[in-house]
Amino acid sequence: MAEARNQLPNLLHLVESSGSVQISRRGKPVAVVMSMHDYQKLKQAGPTFAEFLSDFRDRHDLTGLEDVFLDVRDRTPGRPEPLFE
């Protein structure tokens, strides 16, 4: 960490050329310095889960898929007694 602080200009040049640099403290990774381009890609809002699921269902035919799983679920009753009284 102290080395990264002392070598900040060199660190930034390395990030510009390689895209990212991992910083460690006492041998354990604690941070990543990344290029602005990579950061902006990460910050872009992606689809919500509902949007992703809707898109998935639009792109894939799931007809008959429920029949595949009919015998998978264990339909035996659960515990006969409540866990807590």
C-alpha positions in Angstrom: 0.0 0.0 0.0 2.8 2.4 0.9 4.6 1.5 -2.2 1.5 2.2 -4.3 1.3 5.6 -2.7 4.9 6.4 -3.4 4.7 5.1 -7.0 1.3 6.6 -7.9 2.5 8.2 -11.2 4.0 4.9 -12.3 0.9 3.0 -11.1 -1.3 5.2 -13.3 0.9 4.7 -16.3 0.7 0.9 -15.7 -3.2 1.1 -15.4 -3.3 3.1 -18.7 -1.3 0.4 -20.5 -2.7 -2.8 -18.9 -6.2 -1.8 -17.8 -6.0 -2.6 -14.0 -3.6 -3.1 -11.1 -4.2 -5.0 -7.9 -3.0 -3.4 -4.7 -2.2 -5.6 -1.7 -1.6 -4.9 2.0 0.6 -7.4 3.8 0.3 -9.8 0.9 -3.6 -9.7 0.8 -5.4 -8.0 -2.1 -7.3 -5.0 -0.9 -8.1 -2.8 -3.9 -7.9 -2.6 -7.7 -7.0 0.5 -9.7 -8.7 0.4 -13.1 -8.8 2.5 -16.2 -11.7 5.0 -16.5 -12.9 3.0 -19.6 -13.2 -0.2 -17.6 -14.9 1.7 -14.7 -17.5 3.2 -16.9 -18.3 -0.2 -18.4 -18.9 -1.5 -14.9 -21.0 1.4 -13.9 -23.4 1.1 -16.9 -26.8 0.0 -15.7 -27.6 -3.4 -16.9 -31.1 -4.9 -17.2 -33.0 -5.6 -14.1 -33.7 -9.3 -13.2 -37.3 -8.9 -14.5 -36.1 -7.5 -17.8 -33.5 -10.2 -18.2 -36.0 -12.9 -17.4 -38.5 -11.5 -19.8 -35.9 -11.3 -22.5 -34.8 -14.9 -21.8 -38.4 -16.1 -22.1 -38.8 -14.2 -25.4 -35.7 -15.8 -26.8 -36.2 -19.4 -25.7 -39.1 -21.7 -26.2 -39.9 -23.3 -22.8 -43.0 -25.1 -23.9 -43.1 -28.6 -22.3 -40.2 -27.9 -20.0 -42.4 -28.2 -16.9 -43.1 -31.9 -17.9 -39.4 -32.7 -17.5 -39.6 -31.8 -13.8 -42.8 -33.5 -12.8 -41.2 -36.4 -11.0 -38.3 -34.4 -9.5 -40.0 -32.9 -6.5 -40.4 -35.1 -3.4 -44.1 -34.9 -2.6 -43.9 -36.7 0.7 -45.2 -34.8 3.7 -42.7 -32.9 5.9 -42.2 -33.5 9.6 -45.2 -34.8 11.4 -44.6 -32.5 14.5 -43.8 -28.8 14.6 -40.2 -27.8 15.3 -41.2 -25.4 18.0 -44.0 -25.5 20.5 
